[in-house]
Amino acid sequence: MRLICIVKFVPDVDNFKYDYENNVLIRENVRLTLNPDDACAVAFALKVKTQCPKTHIEVVTMAPISVKPHMEDLLRLGIDRGTIISDRLYAGSDTYATSLVLGRYLSSQTYDVILSGTHAIDGDTSHIPAQLGDLLGLNQMSGIIKVDEVALSQTLAVFEVETEDMIATYEMRLPAILSLTRESSYKLPYIRRQDMDLDVTSRLKILSNESLGFEADEVGIKGSPTKVAKTYTKEFNQKERTVIGTDDEGITLVYDFLKEKGFI
């Protein structure tokens, strides 16, 4: 079975810069981390490989070259191949332009399932999985919290999706795009001590626009129809904190609080 994971490395929320003139995040020379939903997708792929060692996993990202160490760490976990799509021409691409770039690469690959996260913490639009489905002519489902590994085959996937009021089970013919959420139980393992310095450069490929052949007005800011009208800094109010003991006074405070909120 061949699995391709589409991942995104997002800025550290405590250390990022913003281009207010073009209304885009500055991703160069910024500390990045693997998007939580995408980490669940990679973790699921590794779980499948544990049960079926012949499974081939590729991780693909469109990102600055600075993500190379992060990709190398994923390869050290057991990923077979990593692909970084990076070119200055792509800087400032919105979800549509990003989907065009990823879609052009994926259209030349062989796969049974494309895995991704549902949301990214730096945008939260969830556009790309659905847009890739449209571009590649594939079925796509977001919000997946569990995939039935036993039922998973090269032609069928069975999975659970959580909505606001229920958990529904779906069957989907493959190939397809399955998008997981951080609410799933899939967690990335740690790199084994003996693999921490493993040389994985032979399994990492870097592609530029020279390989994909986009015109300057098709990608980047020029090729992005999404325009940010306004940005603002969200303000958080400090919540009141009450420290209580386990004496009668503390018990009374807890009781009164629960009663006020309607729990009692």
Backbone torsions as a table, in degrees:
resi	resn	phi	psi	omega
1	MET	NA	140.7	-178.9
2	ARG	-115.6	120.3	-179.7
3	LEU	-115.7	136.0	174.1
4	ILE	-119.6	124.6	178.5
5	CYS	-103.2	123.2	175.3
6	ILE	-94.4	119.1	-176.3
7	VAL	-126.6	162.7	178.4
8	LYS	-134.3	136.8	174.2
9	PHE	-100.1	122.5	-171.9
10	VAL	-107.5	153.4	-179.5
11	PRO	-63.4	143.7	171.5
12	ASP	-60.1	124.2	-174.2
13	VAL	-61.9	-19.8	179.2
14	ASP	-93.5	0.0	-174.9
15	ASN	-153.9	77.6	176.2
16	PHE	-141.3	159.8	179.7
17	LYS	-122.7	154.1	-176.0
18	TYR	-129.3	135.3	176.5
19	ASP	-90.4	98.5	-175.2
20	TYR	-73.4	-20.0	179.2
21	GLU	-71.6	-43.5	-179.5
22	ASN	-101.7	-2.2	-180.0
23	ASN	56.1	51.9	176.7
24	VAL	-139.4	154.3	174.8
25	LEU	-73.1	141.2	173.9
26	ILE	-88.1	115.3	-173.9
27	ARG	-102.3	-8.3	178.7
28	GLU	-77.3	136.5	175.7
29	ASN	56.4	33.7	177.6
30	VAL	-116.1	139.5	178.2
31	ARG	-65.0	126.2	-175.7
32	LEU	-119.1	158.5	176.2
33	THR	-142.4	156.5	-178.9
34	LEU	-69.7	130.4	179.8
35	ASN	-57.8	132.0	-174.0
36	PRO	-54.8	-45.7	179.2
37	ASP	-61.9	-40.6	-179.8
38	ASP	-66.3	-34.2	177.5
39	ALA	-61.2	-36.7	177.6
40	CYS	-65.8	-38.1	178.8
41	ALA	-64.1	-43.4	178.6
42	VAL	-66.3	-40.1	179.5
43	ALA	-62.3	-40.3	177.3
44	PHE	-64.1	-42.6	179.0
45	ALA	-59.0	-42.5	179.0
46	LEU	-65.5	-33.9	177.7
47	LYS	-66.5	-39.7	176.8
48	VAL	-62.2	-42.2	-179.3
49	LYS	-65.7	-33.3	177.4
50	THR	-61.8	-39.1	-179.2
51	GLN	-81.7	-27.3	179.5
52	CYS	-135.2	88.8	-173.2
53	PRO	-57.1	-21.0	-180.0
54	LYS	-77.4	-5.9	178.7
55	THR	-62.2	134.3	178.4
56	HIS	-107.6	126.1	-177.4
57	ILE	-117.1	129.0	172.5
58	GLU	-119.6	136.4	174.6
59	VAL	-109.2	128.7	-177.3
60	VAL	-121.8	135.2	175.7
61	THR	-141.2	146.4	170.6
62	MET	-105.5	111.1	-169.0
63	ALA	-164.8	169.1	173.3
64	PRO	-64.9	158.1	178.6
65	ILE	-59.8	-20.7	-178.2
66	SER	-62.3	-13.2	178.9
67	VAL	-82.3	-1.7	-176.7
68	LYS	-51.6	-48.4	178.8
69	PRO	-59.2	-36.2	178.4
70	HIS	-65.8	-42.5	178.3
71	MET	-65.1	-38.5	178.4
72	GLU	-62.6	-37.6	177.7
73	ASP	-65.1	-36.7	176.6
74	LEU	-65.1	-38.9	177.4
75	LEU	-63.7	-34.2	179.3
76	ARG	-70.3	-15.0	176.9
77	LEU	-82.6	-12.6	-179.2
78	GLY	122.5	4.2	174.1
79	ILE	-67.4	138.0	-175.1
80	ASP	-79.9	-33.1	-173.7
81	ARG	-151.6	139.8	176.5
82	GLY	-123.5	140.5	179.9
83	THR	-131.4	121.6	175.1
84	ILE	-106.6	121.2	175.7
85	ILE	-99.2	112.7	-172.2
86	SER	-144.8	129.1	176.3
87	ASP	-161.9	138.8	179.9
88	ARG	-60.0	-23.8	178.5
89	LEU	-62.4	-25.6	-176.3
90	TYR	-87.6	-5.8	-177.4
91	ALA	-57.8	132.6	179.0
92	GLY	85.2	5.7	180.0
93	SER	-62.9	135.8	174.3
94	ASP	-83.9	-172.6	-177.1
95	THR	-63.9	-33.5	-179.6
96	TYR	-67.0	-49.8	-180.0
97	ALA	-64.7	-38.7	177.3
98	THR	-62.0	-40.9	178.6
99	SER	-64.3	-36.3	177.5
100	LEU	-62.1	-44.0	-178.8
101	VAL	-66.1	-50.7	179.8
102	LEU	-62.1	-40.8	-178.7
103	GLY	-63.9	-38.2	179.2
104	ARG	-64.7	-39.7	177.6
105	TYR	-68.2	-47.2	-176.3
106	LEU	-64.2	-30.2	-178.7
107	SER	-65.1	-16.9	179.8
108	SER	-99.8	3.1	-176.2
109	GLN	-107.4	162.5	176.4
110	THR	-107.3	132.4	-177.9
111	TYR	-158.5	158.1	172.5
112	ASP	-100.7	-37.0	179.8
113	VAL	-141.6	138.8	168.6
114	ILE	-105.3	124.9	179.7
115	LEU	-107.8	144.1	176.8
116	SER	-152.0	174.2	168.7
117	GLY	-86.2	164.8	177.7
118	THR	-83.0	-48.3	-177.1
119	HIS	-123.0	156.4	171.3
120	ALA	-115.3	137.3	-173.5
121	ILE	-72.0	-11.5	179.0
122	ASP	-99.0	1.8	179.7
123	GLY	-146.1	-46.2	174.4
124	ASP	62.7	26.1	179.7
125	THR	-85.1	-30.1	-176.2
126	SER	61.0	27.0	-178.9
127	HIS	-76.7	-42.5	-166.8
128	ILE	-61.1	-45.8	179.0
129	PRO	-56.8	-44.9	-179.6
130	ALA	-67.8	-40.3	179.1
131	GLN	-65.7	-37.8	176.1
132	LEU	-64.9	-38.9	177.0
133	GLY	-58.7	-42.2	179.1
134	ASP	-67.3	-44.4	-178.3
135	LEU	-65.5	-37.4	-176.3
136	LEU	-94.7	-3.9	-179.3
137	GLY	69.9	37.7	-177.4
138	LEU	-116.6	149.6	169.7
139	ASN	-69.1	150.1	-178.6
140	GLN	-146.0	141.9	177.1
141	MET	-137.5	134.4	177.9
142	SER	-106.5	169.6	175.3
143	GLY	75.3	23.2	-176.8
144	ILE	-77.3	128.9	178.9
145	ILE	-107.4	-15.9	179.9
146	LYS	-159.6	138.4	174.9
147	VAL	-118.4	133.8	179.1
148	ASP	-75.0	102.8	-177.4
149	GLU	-65.4	-32.0	-179.1
150	VAL	-67.6	-40.2	-177.7
151	ALA	-82.0	-14.1	-177.0
152	LEU	-67.1	126.9	178.2
153	SER	-138.4	-173.5	178.7
154	GLN	-76.4	-5.5	-178.0
155	THR	-124.1	-13.6	-173.5
156	LEU	-147.3	142.2	173.3
157	ALA	-129.3	139.0	175.4
158	VAL	-120.4	128.1	-174.1
159	PHE	-150.4	164.2	179.2
160	GLU	-110.7	139.0	178.9
161	VAL	-123.9	129.9	-179.6
162	GLU	-97.9	126.7	175.3
163	THR	-110.6	-172.6	-177.0
164	GLU	-65.6	-31.1	-173.8
165	ASP	-122.4	2.6	179.8
166	MET	-167.3	168.7	171.9
167	ILE	-114.4	120.5	-177.0
168	ALA	-110.9	145.2	177.7
169	THR	-104.6	132.2	-178.3
170	TYR	-124.0	154.6	167.4
171	GLU	-116.3	139.9	-179.4
172	MET	-140.4	133.0	176.6
173	ARG	-71.9	143.2	-180.0
174	LEU	-105.6	155.0	5.6
175	PRO	-72.3	151.4	-179.1
176	ALA	-158.8	174.0	177.0
177	ILE	-111.2	119.8	179.2
178	LEU	-110.6	123.3	-175.4
179	SER	-114.0	116.4	-175.9
180	LEU	-93.3	166.3	177.1
181	THR	-121.0	163.0	179.9
182	ARG	-69.4	-11.6	176.1
183	GLU	-76.0	-7.1	176.6
184	SER	-72.4	170.2	-176.6
185	SER	-94.2	7.6	-175.4
186	TYR	-84.6	122.8	-178.2
187	LYS	-125.7	137.2	178.0
188	LEU	-65.8	136.9	175.3
189	PRO	-76.4	169.2	174.1
190	TYR	-85.3	152.9	175.6
191	ILE	-68.2	133.1	177.7
192	ARG	-65.2	144.5	-175.1
193	ARG	-53.8	-41.2	-177.2
194	GLN	-72.2	-11.6	-178.9
195	ASP	-104.9	-0.6	-173.7
196	MET	-62.5	-30.4	179.3
197	ASP	-109.8	18.6	-178.1
198	LEU	-64.2	132.6	178.3
199	ASP	-79.5	113.5	-176.9
200	VAL	-117.4	12.5	-174.1
201	THR	-59.7	-29.7	-178.5
202	SER	-70.1	-16.4	-178.7
203	ARG	-103.5	4.8	-179.5
204	LEU	-112.6	125.8	-178.5
205	LYS	-117.1	138.8	177.7
206	ILE	-117.2	122.6	-179.2
207	LEU	-110.3	138.8	175.5
208	SER	-113.5	-179.3	179.0
209	ASN	-66.3	-17.1	175.9
210	GLU	-59.6	-31.7	178.8
211	SER	-83.9	-33.8	-173.9
212	LEU	-94.8	-26.7	170.2
213	GLY	72.0	39.8	175.5
214	PHE	-84.6	148.5	172.3
215	GLU	-79.9	157.5	-175.3
216	ALA	-60.7	-30.5	-177.7
217	ASP	-89.4	3.9	179.3
218	GLU	-94.2	-22.2	-174.7
219	VAL	-134.0	-177.2	-179.0
220	GLY	65.6	-161.8	-178.5
221	ILE	-63.1	-38.5	-179.0
222	LYS	-64.9	-32.6	-177.5
223	GLY	-96.0	11.3	-176.4
224	SER	-106.0	109.2	179.9
225	PRO	-73.0	-18.3	179.3
226	THR	-73.5	126.8	178.4
227	LYS	-122.4	127.4	178.9
228	VAL	-81.4	120.4	-177.2
229	ALA	-79.8	-34.2	-175.3
230	LYS	-160.5	144.6	173.0
231	THR	-125.5	155.8	178.3
232	TYR	-152.7	160.3	176.6
233	THR	-93.8	121.9	-178.7
234	LYS	-73.9	133.8	179.4
235	GLU	-103.6	137.0	179.6
236	PHE	-112.2	132.1	176.6
237	ASN	-88.3	135.4	179.7
238	GLN	-70.6	127.7	-179.0
239	LYS	-80.3	145.8	178.7
240	GLU	-69.7	136.3	-178.6
241	ARG	-119.3	130.2	-179.8
242	THR	-121.7	124.5	177.5
243	VAL	-101.0	124.8	-178.2
244	ILE	-123.5	161.7	177.4
245	GLY	-101.2	-175.2	-179.2
246	THR	-98.7	19.5	179.2
247	ASP	-87.5	-176.2	-177.9
248	ASP	-60.2	-37.9	-179.7
249	GLU	-64.1	-42.9	179.4
250	GLY	-64.8	-41.7	179.0
251	ILE	-63.2	-40.4	179.1
252	THR	-64.1	-41.9	179.0
253	LEU	-61.9	-43.2	179.0
254	VAL	-64.4	-43.2	179.9
255	TYR	-61.1	-47.0	-179.2
256	ASP	-63.1	-38.0	179.7
257	PHE	-64.7	-47.7	-179.5
258	LEU	-63.9	-35.9	178.7
259	LYS	-68.8	-39.3	178.6
260	GLU	-63.1	-37.3	-178.5
261	LYS	-82.9	-4.5	175.9
262	GLY	89.5	10.6	178.5
263	PHE	-81.3	-19.2	178.3
264	ILE	-121.0	NA	NA
